[in-house]
Amino acid sequence: MSKDCGKHAEDDLRQTCRRLLCLLFGLAVIVAVIALIVYLVLRPTHPRFFLQDATLRQLDLSNGSAPLLSTAVQVTIASRNPNGRVGVYYDRLDVYASYKYQQITLASRLPPVYQGHGDVDVWSPVLKGPNVPFAPFLAKALGKDVAAGYLIMQVRIDGRVRWKVGSWTSGHYHIYVTCPAFFISSGGNGVLGANGLRFQTATYCRVEV
């Protein structure tokens, strides 16, 4: 009799575990379906970034076997949230300049901000890189570019964002932005920057989330 009771209790436990697993699986499926429906309805679009202006204040390159580059550039970056139903929290945005994929300034951290539907935010940080070790082949390429009166830098943003829909807020997502900055020889006209170079035109930025 005790064996039958023990076996019956064991069967009940197994059946309860199966029901619990089925319930958890069903809840997971429901959550996944809801998330898919929300995504298909809202279709969040990446924020749009624009490099509006850049002023090259310093561009000094020391010659030698171990070149050093000192750079200072003030940039004006605008961001717009194109979503009609999704807000964006910019929790961390680090901005720096690079030349041919080498970082040439320290990262400047922008203040955290919430961007509502259709909102636009503008930042104007000064990016500085004093005495940055520079590869000899890059120093040679930079010298040729400046001598030719044409220079391309990249203004990059590395950060973390969250999406907000109603009262729901997502987890963190990595955001990576690349803005090309074109400088040309001003020929004595316009606003002169370092080495006689001035910012040519506003550009759209590539955004990856």
C-alpha positions in Angstrom: 0.0 0.0 0.0 2.8 2.4 0.8 4.5 1.6 -2.5 1.4 2.5 -4.4 1.0 5.8 -2.5 4.7 6.7 -3.2 4.3 5.9 -6.9 1.1 7.9 -7.1 2.8 10.9 -5.4 5.7 10.6 -7.8 3.4 10.5 -10.8 1.5 13.6 -9.5 4.8 15.4 -9.1 5.9 14.6 -12.6 2.5 15.7 -14.0 2.7 19.0 -12.0 6.2 19.7 -13.4 5.0 19.0 -17.0 2.1 21.4 -16.5 4.5 24.1 -15.1 6.9 23.7 -18.0 4.0 23.9 -20.5 2.7 27.0 -18.7 6.2 28.7 -18.7 6.7 27.8 -22.4 3.2 29.2 -23.2 4.0 32.5 -21.4 7.3 32.8 -23.3 5.6 32.3 -26.6 3.0 34.9 -25.7 5.7 37.4 -24.7 7.6 36.8 -27.9 4.5 37.2 -30.0 3.6 40.5 -28.2 7.1 41.8 -28.7 7.0 40.9 -32.4 3.6 42.6 -32.9 4.9 45.8 -31.1 8.0 45.8 -33.3 6.0 45.3 -36.5 3.5 48.1 -35.5 6.0 50.6 -34.3 9.0 49.7 -36.5 11.5 51.9 -34.6 13.9 53.8 -36.9 17.5 54.7 -36.0 18.0 58.3 -34.8 19.4 60.5 -37.5 22.6 62.3 -37.0 24.1 65.2 -39.0 27.5 66.9 -38.8 26.5 70.6 -39.2 29.8 72.3 -38.8 33.5 71.8 -37.8 36.3 74.2 -37.1 39.8 72.9 -37.2 41.6 74.9 -34.5 44.9 73.0 -34.4 46.6 70.4 -36.5 50.3 70.1 -35.6 52.4 67.2 -36.7 55.9 66.6 -35.5 58.3 64.9 -37.8 60.7 62.1 -37.0 60.7 58.4 -36.5 57.9 58.6 -33.8 55.5 61.4 -35.0 53.2 63.1 -32.7 49.9 64.8 -33.7 48.2 67.5 -31.8 44.6 68.2 -32.9 41.8 70.5 -31.7 38.5 70.6 -33.6 35.1 72.0 -32.6 32.2 70.2 -34.1 28.5 70.8 -34.2 26.4 67.6 -34.3 22.6 67.4 -34.5 20.4 64.4 -33.8 16.7 64.0 -34.7 14.3 61.3 -33.5 12.2 60.4 -36.6 9.9 58.0 -34.8 6.3 59.1 -34.1 5.7 56.7 -31.2 9.2 55.8 -29.9 11.3 58.0 -27.6 15.1 57.6 -27.2 17.2 57.8 -24.1 20.8 58.8 -24.9 22.4 57.4 -21.7 26.0 57.7 -22.9 27.5 59.4 -26.0 31.3 59.6 -26.4 32.5 61.8 -29.3 36.0 61.7 -30.8 37.8 62.4 -34.1 39.7 60.0 -36.2 41.9 60.0 -39.3 42.0 56.9 -41.5 40.5 54.8 -38.6 43.1 56.0 -36.0 41.6 57.9 -33.1 43.4 61.3 -32.9 41.5 63.0 -30.1 40.3 62.1 -26.6 36.7 61.2 -26.3 34.4 63.9 -25.1 31.2 62.7 -23.2 28.0 64.5 -24.1 25.4 65.0 -21.3 22.6 62.4 -21.2 19.3 63.4 -22.7 15.9 62.1 -23.6 14.7 62.7 -27.1 11.0 62.6 -27.6 9.0 62.1 -30.8 10.4 64.3 -33.6 12.7 66.1 -31.2 16.1 67.6 -32.3 19.2 68.0 -30.1 22.4 69.8 -30.9 25.8 69.5 -29.3 29.1 71.5 -30.0 31.9 69.8 -28.2 35.6 70.7 -28.6 37.6 67.5 -29.4 41.3 67.7 -28.3 44.2 65.3 -28.8 47.5 66.7 -27.6 50.7 64.8 -28.6 49.0 61.7 -29.9 51.4 59.0 -31.1 50.9 58.7 -34.9 52.0 56.0 -37.3 54.7 57.2 -39.7 52.7 56.1 -42.8 49.7 58.0 -41.5 51.9 61.1 -40.9 53.1 60.9 -44.5 49.5 60.6 -45.8 48.3 63.5 -43.6 51.1 65.7 -44.8 50.2 65.0 -48.4 46.5 65.7 -47.7 47.2 69.1 -46.1 49.7 70.0 -48.8 47.0 69.2 -51.4 44.5 71.4 -49.5 42.0 68.6 -49.0 41.5 66.6 -45.7 38.9 64.1 -44.6 38.4 63.2 -40.9 35.7 61.2 -39.2 33.8 62.4 -36.2 32.7 59.2 -34.4 30.1 58.7 -31.6 30.2 55.6 -29.4 27.3 55.2 -26.9 24.4 53.4 -25.4 20.7 54.2 -26.0 17.3 52.9 -24.8 13.9 53.0 -26.5 10.7 54.2 -24.8 7.2 53.3 -25.8 4.5 54.6 -23.5 5.5 53.6 -20.0 7.8 50.7 -21.3 11.5 51.3 -21.6 13.9 48.8 -23.3 17.3 47.6 -22.2 20.5 49.2 -23.4 21.5 49.1 -27.1 24.9 50.1 -28.5 24.9 53.0 -30.9 27.8 53.8 -33.3 27.8 56.9 -35.5 30.3 57.9 -38.1 30.2 61.4 -39.7 32.7 62.4 -42.5 34.2 65.8 -42.1 35.5 67.4 -45.3 38.0 70.2 -45.1 39.4 72.1 -48.0 41.8 75.0 -48.6 39.9 78.2 -48.2 42.1 80.2 -50.5 41.8 83.1 -48.1 38.0 83.1 -48.2 35.6 82.0 -45.5 36.5 81.0 -41.9 40.1 79.9 -41.8 41.0 76.9 -39.7 44.4 75.4 -38.9 46.7 75.0 -41.9 44.3 77.3 -43.9 41.6 74.5 -44.0 37.9 75.2 -43.6 34.9 72.9 -43.3 33.3 72.3 -46.7 29.7 71.1 -46.1 27.3 69.6 -43.7 27.1 65.8 -44.0 24.8 62.9 -43.0 26.2 60.4 -40.6 26.0 56.6 -40.7 24.2 55.2 -37.7 24.4 51.6 -36.5 22.3 50.3 -33.5 
